[in-house]
Amino acid sequence: MARPREVIRVLARRTGWLAGATVAIAYAWMAFRGPQGIQSLIAKHSEIRELEEQNAAIVRQNQALRERIKRLEQSDSEQELEIRKQLKLLRPGETTFLLPESPKGSEAAPSPSPAK
């Protein structure tokens, strides 16, 4: 028959392993499901992708603006068109037509009136 001290030692060892395994499982659960877990990681990756797309769009826009500046620096006619557009200037003999702006909701064709 086993001595009581050996039984207590074996039970203490098993209890220690069980407690350690429980703590490890709880830590793993919090690591995967907690506020800094997998869901947060996925959200951060999608946010990074979105910001990279925005950065790429801004880079394209900057390149287009640099090309426009280069055209304005090199072409007198391009400068003249831009100045005339910004200041709404006309040459002698030119006519400007001002059209009324349509309301945002009425761009579609009007619906036919019901027959009586």
GROMACS elastic network, one bead per residue, 0.5 to 0.9 nm:
[ bonds ]
;  ai    aj funct       b0    kb
    2     5     6  0.83691   500
    2     6     6  0.66494   500
    2     7     6  0.66840   500
    3     6     6  0.54528   500
    3     7     6  0.64337   500
    3     8     6  0.88372   500
    4     7     6  0.50667   500
    4     8     6  0.61565   500
    4     9     6  0.85374   500
    5     8     6  0.51147   500
    5     9     6  0.60867   500
    5    10     6  0.86366   500
    6    10     6  0.61264   500
    6    11     6  0.85272   500
    7    10     6  0.51600   500
    7    11     6  0.61034   500
    7    12     6  0.84669   500
    8    11     6  0.50750   500
    8    12     6  0.59568   500
    8    13     6  0.84758   500
    9    12     6  0.50626   500
    9    13     6  0.61028   500
    9    14     6  0.86379   500
   10    13     6  0.50806   500
   10    14     6  0.61840   500
   10    15     6  0.84959   500
   11    14     6  0.51173   500
   11    15     6  0.59638   500
   11    16     6  0.84230   500
   12    15     6  0.50094   500
   12    16     6  0.59934   500
   12    17     6  0.86043   500
   13    16     6  0.50449   500
   13    17     6  0.62814   500
   13    18     6  0.86214   500
   14    17     6  0.51135   500
   14    18     6  0.60801   500
   14    19     6  0.85186   500
   15    19     6  0.60119   500
   15    20     6  0.84465   500
   16    19     6  0.51045   500
   16    20     6  0.60371   500
   16    21     6  0.84979   500
   17    20     6  0.50290   500
   17    21     6  0.60184   500
   17    22     6  0.84895   500
   18    21     6  0.51085   500
   18    22     6  0.60814   500
   18    23     6  0.86132   500
   19    22     6  0.50586   500
   19    23     6  0.61908   500
   19    24     6  0.85908   500
   20    23     6  0.51502   500
   20    24     6  0.61363   500
   20    25     6  0.86017   500
   21    24     6  0.50234   500
   21    25     6  0.60880   500
   21    26     6  0.85276   500
   22    25     6  0.51398   500
   22    26     6  0.60923   500
   22    27     6  0.85246   500
   23    26     6  0.50709   500
   23    27     6  0.60523   500
   23    28     6  0.85442   500
   24    27     6  0.50790   500
   24    28     6  0.61223   500
   24    29     6  0.85345   500
   25    28     6  0.50517   500
   25    29     6  0.60438   500
   25    30     6  0.86149   500
   26    29     6  0.50229   500
   26    30     6  0.62271   500
   26    31     6  0.85424   500
   27    30     6  0.51703   500
   27    31     6  0.60609   500
   27    32     6  0.86698   500
   28    32     6  0.62020   500
   28    33     6  0.83963   500
   29    32     6  0.53253   500
   29    33     6  0.57773   500
   29    34     6  0.73573   500
   29    37     6  0.88574   500
   30    33     6  0.51373   500
   30    35     6  0.79654   500
   30    36     6  0.82702   500
   30    37     6  0.70846   500
   31    34     6  0.56822   500
   31    35     6  0.81841   500
   31    36     6  0.67232   500
   31    37     6  0.50826   500
   31    38     6  0.77439   500
   32    35     6  0.86537   500
   32    36     6  0.76835   500
   32    38     6  0.52151   500
   32    39     6  0.78979   500
   33    36     6  0.76998   500
   33    37     6  0.50633   500
   33    38     6  0.64242   500
   33    39     6  0.71685   500
   33    40     6  0.89187   500
   34    38     6  0.80258   500
   34    39     6  0.83323   500
   34    40     6  0.84864   500
   35    38     6  0.86044   500
   35    39     6  0.79040   500
   35    40     6  0.65748   500
   36    39     6  0.77057   500
   36    40     6  0.55871   500
   36    41     6  0.72209   500
   37    40     6  0.54641   500
   37    41     6  0.63326   500
   37    42     6  0.88668   500
   38    42     6  0.61625   500
   38    43     6  0.85675   500
   39    42     6  0.51954   500
   39    43     6  0.61899   500
   39    44     6  0.86142   500
   40    43     6  0.50496   500
   40    44     6  0.61019   500
   40    45     6  0.86161   500
   41    44     6  0.51302   500
   41    45     6  0.62250   500
   41    46     6  0.87390   500
   42    45     6  0.51367   500
   42    46     6  0.63158   500
   42    47     6  0.86391   500
   43    46     6  0.52349   500
   43    47     6  0.61756   500
   43    48     6  0.86280   500
   44    48     6  0.60868   500
   44    49     6  0.86348   500
   45    48     6  0.50406   500
   45    49     6  0.62681   500
   45    50     6  0.86677   500
   46    49     6  0.50615   500
   46    50     6  0.62018   500
   46    51     6  0.86479   500
   47    50     6  0.50410   500
   47    51     6  0.61488   500
   47    52     6  0.85537   500
   48    51     6  0.51270   500
   48    52     6  0.60999   500
   48    53     6  0.86268   500
   49    52     6  0.50961   500
   49    53     6  0.62466   500
   49    54     6  0.86861   500
   50    53     6  0.51496   500
   50    54     6  0.62887   500
   50    55     6  0.86670   500
   51    55     6  0.60899   500
   51    56     6  0.85703   500
   52    56     6  0.61516   500
   52    57     6  0.86325   500
   53    56     6  0.50587   500
   53    57     6  0.62421   500
   53    58     6  0.86589   500
   54    57     6  0.50805   500
   54    58     6  0.62161   500
   54    59     6  0.86291   500
   55    58     6  0.50526   500
   55    59     6  0.61441   500
   55    60     6  0.86688   500
   56    59     6  0.50422   500
   56    60     6  0.62797   500
   56    61     6  0.86300   500
   57    60     6  0.51225   500
   57    61     6  0.61667   500
   57    62     6  0.86105   500
   58    62     6  0.60417   500
   58    63     6  0.85305   500
   59    62     6  0.50758   500
   59    63     6  0.62001   500
   59    64     6  0.86786   500
   60    63     6  0.51065   500
   60    64     6  0.62532   500
   60    65     6  0.86785   500
   61    64     6  0.51087   500
   61    65     6  0.62200   500
   61    66     6  0.86514   500
   62    65     6  0.50465   500
   62    66     6  0.61273   500
   62    67     6  0.86343   500
   63    66     6  0.50495   500
   63    67     6  0.62469   500
   63    68     6  0.86237   500
   64    67     6  0.51505   500
   64    68     6  0.62232   500
   64    69     6  0.86961   500
   65    69     6  0.61436   500
   65    70     6  0.85569   500
   66    69     6  0.50794   500
   66    70     6  0.61763   500
   66    71     6  0.86562   500
   67    70     6  0.50028   500
   67    71     6  0.62039   500
   67    72     6  0.86335   500
   68    71     6  0.50499   500
   68    72     6  0.61803   500
   68    73     6  0.85923   500
   69    72     6  0.50214   500
   69    73     6  0.61059   500
   69    74     6  0.86174   500
   70    73     6  0.50645   500
   70    74     6  0.61762   500
   70    75     6  0.85196   500
   71    74     6  0.51949   500
   71    75     6  0.58162   500
   71    78     6  0.69790   500
   71    79     6  0.84101   500
   72    75     6  0.54677   500
   72    76     6  0.71635   500
   72    77     6  0.84031   500
   72    78     6  0.55902   500
   72    79     6  0.52912   500
   72    80     6  0.89981   500
   72    82     6  0.83498   500
   73    76     6  0.76927   500
   73    78     6  0.85588   500
   73    79     6  0.76090   500
   74    78     6  0.83082   500
   74    79     6  0.86877   500
   75    78     6  0.52315   500
   75    79     6  0.64040   500
   75    80     6  0.87581   500
   76    79     6  0.50248   500
   76    80     6  0.61529   500
   76    81     6  0.86764   500
   77    81     6  0.61893   500
   77    82     6  0.86101   500
   78    81     6  0.52083   500
   78    82     6  0.62582   500
   78    83     6  0.86677   500
   79    82     6  0.51661   500
   79    83     6  0.61283   500
   79    84     6  0.85350   500
   80    83     6  0.51387   500
   80    84     6  0.60474   500
   80    85     6  0.84497   500
   81    84     6  0.51495   500
   81    85     6  0.60355   500
   81    86     6  0.85771   500
   82    85     6  0.50468   500
   82    86     6  0.60522   500
   82    87     6  0.84845   500
   83    86     6  0.51426   500
   83    87     6  0.59212   500
   83    88     6  0.78409   500
   83    89     6  0.77912   500
   84    87     6  0.53425   500
   84    88     6  0.52363   500
   84    90     6  0.69663   500
   85    88     6  0.50792   500
   85    89     6  0.69712   500
   86    89     6  0.80574   500
   90    93     6  0.80907   500
   90    94     6  0.60100   500
   90    95     6  0.75621   500
   90    96     6  0.79262   500
   91    94     6  0.55744   500
   91    95     6  0.86810   500
   92    95     6  0.87120   500
  101   104     6  0.88661   500
  102   105     6  0.83901   500
  102   106     6  0.68243   500
  102   107     6  0.69472   500
  103   106     6  0.55952   500
  103   107     6  0.71186   500
  104   107     6  0.62191   500
  105   108     6  0.73897   500
  106   109     6  0.74287   500
  106   110     6  0.76373   500
  107   110     6  0.86352   500
  108   111     6  0.86782   500
  110   113     6  0.88591   500
  112   115     6  0.88177   500
